Amino acid sequence: MGDIYHEMKSASQDAKPCALATIVKQAGPSPRGIGAKCLIGENGLLAGTIGGGILEAKTIREALKVLNSRLPAKVTFLLKGKDVEQTDMLCGGEAEVFIEPVVYEVHLPIFERVAHIQKRGGKAAIATILNPDLWKQEQVPKVLWTKEGQELGGDLAVPQQREAQVHEAMKKVMDSRRPEKLTLDTGVEIFLEPVVSNPVLYIFGGGHVSRQIVPLASLVGFRVVVIDDREEFTRHEDLPGAAQVHKLSFDNVVEKFPVDEDSYLVIVTRGHVQDKNVLAQALRTDAKYIGMIGSKRKRDIIYEKLLEQGFSQDDLARVHSPIGLEIGAETPEEIAVSIVAELIKVRAE
C-alpha cells in the first residue's frame, strides 16, 4: 500500500479529491485477490491496481460518480461473455468492489500507520463499513486497530454490544493474514483486512550462498537481516537487498533480535560448530521457519549432539535440513533458489 499512501499524500497537498477502490469479494480466476486496491483521481488511476482490463476500467467510471457524490458505492461485476475477452479473469467470474471517497483527515493517518508497520514491523487490521447508507459526507466508518488496542481513523459506530465481536474478528484477521467480510446480525457488513509487515528473514552466515539468497528473498517480499562474525562477510555492497547487516559473534546471537512466530531463520554459517551453536538458539524461539544447510550426514551428527543436550525429536522435527526444496540444486545460485522457494512455500501455507 506504500505507493497508494504516497499518491494519497500528494493529492491531499494539492487538495485533489480521490477515491479508494478495494476488491471485497471475488469468485473465479483473477490476477488480484480480495484486498487488492487502487487509488483513483478525477483524471483516472493514480496508484495500485485491482487487475486491469474491463474490471478496472468500469471501476474508474464508477469512482468518478463517487467523487461527485462524496458517498461510497459497492459495485458487483459479473464478467461473462465479451467482458471475459477484455479482462484477466480468464474464465469469467464475479468481483465486488467497494469504492469509497477519500477523506484525508481519516485515510492519511491510517495509511501512514500502514506504511510504518510494513517498514518497521507490527500488526494491525483495518475495518471498513461496506453499507453505503451508513456513510455520511466527511464521516467515515473506517478504523485501523492495532494489536495493542490502539485505534486510528473514523468511527465504525457499531452497537457497543457488538464491539467485542468486531475486535475478535480483527484479531483473527491479523493472525491469519487473510482479509474477510464480517456480517453482523444487524445487517452491517464490515470488511476486515490485515496489516502486517513483510516477514523478517534472518540469515546467519554471509558467505557465497547467502549472497545469492539475499537479493532473491528481498525480491519476493522478505525483509532480510544478515549476521556474520567476519568483517569481510558483512559488507553491505556484497549483500544487495539486505535491510540490515551485522557483524556479531554467533554466541547468544539469536536473543539479540526480536525473533517471533513470524520470523524465518536460515543457518548457513561457515562450519558445523557455528551451525550447531545457532541452531540450538533457534530451537528456543517460536520462529515459523528454521532451516540449516548441509548434508544429511552433517545434520545427523548435529542432531545427535543436540539430543544429548536435552532437545527432543519434536524440537528437531521443526528444522528444514537439508535446507530447501529438492530440485537437484548444486551451484550457490541454484541452492538459493531452492531455499527461497521453500521459504515461499512455508509462507503461503
N, C-alpha and C positions, 0 to 999 in steps of 0.2 A: 504493500500500500504506500510505499515511500514516494513513488512518482506522483500518486494521486494527492498526497499531502502537500508536496511542493507546488504542484499546479494550483491546488486549492488556496494555498497561502498567497501565491502570486495573484490569483484572481481577487482575493479579498483586499489586497493592497490597492488594486485598481477599481474596487467596488463593482466588479463584474458579477452578475448572477450566474450561478451554475447549478446543475442537478447531479445527483449521485444515483447511478443505476446499479442494482445488485440482483444477481440470479438467486432467487429464494426457493425455487423448486425446479427440478429438471428431470425429465424422463426420456430415455432414448439416448443414443450416442451423441456426444458433444465434446468439442475440444476444451471447453471450460466448464467446470462443475459449479455446484452450489457455492455461493460466496464470492464468485468472480464479480469484479466491479469495473465500472468506468465512470469517469467524470466528464460531464457534457456542458459546454457553454453555448452561448447564443449562436456561435459560428460552427458548432459541431463538436466532435470528440476532442477532449483536452488531454486525457491520460487514461491508461488502463484499457482493458478490453473485456467484453463478455463473449467473444468468439468470432466477431467479424460477420461478414455476409449479411443476409437479409435480416437476421435477428437483430444485429447491431444497428442496421440502417433504420429499421422500424422503431427501435428503442430511442434513437436520436430524435426521430419525428415526434414520438410521444413526449420526450423530455422537453421539447420546445413548448408544449402545452402546459407542462408543469412549471416551467419558468414564467409563463404568463400568469398562471393562476396562483402560484406560490403555494400550491397544495399538492400532496403526493398522488401517485396513481399506481395501481397494481395491474399489470398487463399480462395476459396469458397469450402465448404464441403457439399455435398448432402448425408445425412445419411439415406440410404434406404437399404432394403433387409438385407443381412448378417451384414452390418455395424451397423444396429439398434440393433442387438443382442449383440454387443460389446460396446455399449455406453449407457450413462444415458439418452440420448434423446429418450425416450421410444417409441414414436410414429413416429420416424423419424423427419426430419426437415432439415433446412438449416442454416448454420453458415458461416459467412465471418470473417476471422481472418487476421488482419494486423500484419505483423512481421517486426520489424524494428531493425537495428543494433544499439546497444547502443554506443553512443559517450559520454564518461564520462564528458567532458567539458560542454556539454549541458544537458544531462539527470540528472546528480547528483545535480546541483543546483535546478532543477525543483522538483525532488523527495525530496530534503531536505526541500524545502518550503512546499511541500505537508505534510510531516511529522510534520512540525511546526504548520501548520494550523489545522491539525487533533488533535493535542495535546493542542494547546493554543487558538484555535478559529479563525474565519475569513472565507472569501470566496474567491474563485478563480476559474478559468476554464483553462483547457489545450486544446490547439488546435493543431492538427496534420494533415498535408497534407497527404492524402491517395493515391495520384498519384505517383507510384514508379518512373516514369520518371522525376519527379520534385525534386527527391533527388539526391544528389551527394555525393561522398565519403567525409566524415568528414564535410559535410554541411547539417545541419538538419533543415528542415522546421517544427519546433515544438516549441511552446512557452507556457508559463504559464502567464496568465493575471489576475491580482488581481482586486478586487472590486474598489480599489483606483486608478487603472490605471497603476500600475507598471507592467513591462514586463520582464520576465526572459527566457533564453533559446536561441534558434536559431532565424531564420528569416522566417516567413511564405512566404515572397516575393509575396504577393498578390498585385494586382494593387492598387494604392493609392485610387482610386475612389471606391474600394470595402472594404477598411479598416473599414469604419463606419458600413457596413452591418455585417462584421465579429464580430465587438465589440458588436453590438446589440444582435447578436445571442449568444455570450458568456454571456452577462448579463442575457438573458433568461434562459440559461442552469444553471447558478448559482442560480437563483430564483426557478426554477422548481426542481433542484437537479436531473435532468434526462439527460443522455447523448443523443446526437442526431447527425445526419450527415447533414452537410450543403453542398449543391452543388451550386456553383456559376454559372452564365451564361457563364462563360469562360470554364466550364467543370471541374474546380478544385473541388475536393471533400475534405472537411475538417471534421475531427471527433472532436466533441466538448464534453468534459466531465467535470462535476462539481467537484470541490474540496471543501468540506465543513467539518467542524468539527462535531464530534458527538454532537447531541443536548444536551444542558445542562438541567438537571432536578434539580430544587431547591425544596428541601423538608423542609418545615417549621414544626419543631417538630421532636424530636429524640427518641420518645417512642417506644413501643413494635411493632406497625405496621410499623413504619419507619425502624426498624432494619430488618424487613423481606423484605421491598421494596428495600432497598439499594443494596444488593448483586444481586438480581434478575434483577433490572433495569440496573445495571452495566454490567451484563452478556449479555444483549440484546442490548448494544451499547449506553446507555445514560451515560453522564458524570455527576455524582451525587454530588451535594453540599447540605450538611445538616446544618440547622441552628436551634439552640435551645437556650433558655435563662438560662438553668440549667447546671451546671458543670457536674453532673453525667450522663447527656444525650448527652454529646459532647466528649466522649472518642472514639478515632479512633479505638481502638481494639474492640469496640462493634458495629462498623459500617463498616465491611469489604466490600471493593469495592467503598467506598466514595472517591472521588478525593479531597474534602475539607470538613472540619467540623469546624463550627464557633459557639462560644458562644457569642450571641448578644441579646440585648433586641429586642422584636418584634416591638417596636415603631420605625416607619420610617425605618424599616429594608430593605424593598424591594429596596429602592433607593440606597442602598449600593452595589448593584450588577448590572452588565450590562444586565439586562433583556431586551430582544428584541423579534422580531416576531418569532424567532426560539427557544424560551425558553419554558420550561414546568414547571408549578408551582403546587405542591401538598401541601395542607394545612392540616396538621394532628397534630395540637398543643394539649395541654392538656385540653383545655376548650373553651367554647363558646366565651368568651371575646377576647381571643387571636386569635381565628379563624376569628372572625368578623374584628378585627384590621388588620390582614394580608390580608384578602380578599378585604377590602376597598382599600388597597395599590395596590394589584394585578390588580384590575379593572382599575387602572390608567395607566397600561402598555399595550404593544402590544403583550403580551405573546400568543403563539399559543394555549397553554392549561392551564386552571385553574381548579383545582379540589379541592373540600373540603369534608372531611369526615363528617359523621353524618347522622342522621335520617332525614326524610322529615320534621318532626315537628321542629327539630332544624334548618334546612335550612330555613323554612318559617319564623321563628322568626328573624333570622339574616337578611333575605331579607327584611322584613318589616322595620327593623331599618335602613338598607342601603337606602331604598326608601325615608325614612324620611330625610336622609342626602343629598338627591339630585341625587342619582343614578337612572338610568332608567331601565325599564323592559328589554330593549335591552342589557344593561350592564349585568344584571343578567342572561340573556339567554346564555352568554358566559361560565357560570360556570357549570362544571360537578358535580352535587350533587343531591342525594347521589353519591359519587365517585365510579368509577369502573364499569365494565360490570356486568350485573345481572347474576350471576352463583350460587346463593344461598350460597355465602361465609359467614362463621361465625367466624372461627379462624383467628388470625392475619396473619398466613401463607396464608390462602385462600383469605383473603381480599387483601393481597399484590399481589397475582396472578391476581385478578380481576382488580386491579388498573393498574398494569403493562400491562396487556392485553389491557386495554383502551388506555394507552399511545402508545402502538404499533399500534393500530388501527388508532389513530389520526395521528401518524407519517406517516403511509402508505398512508393515504388519502391526 
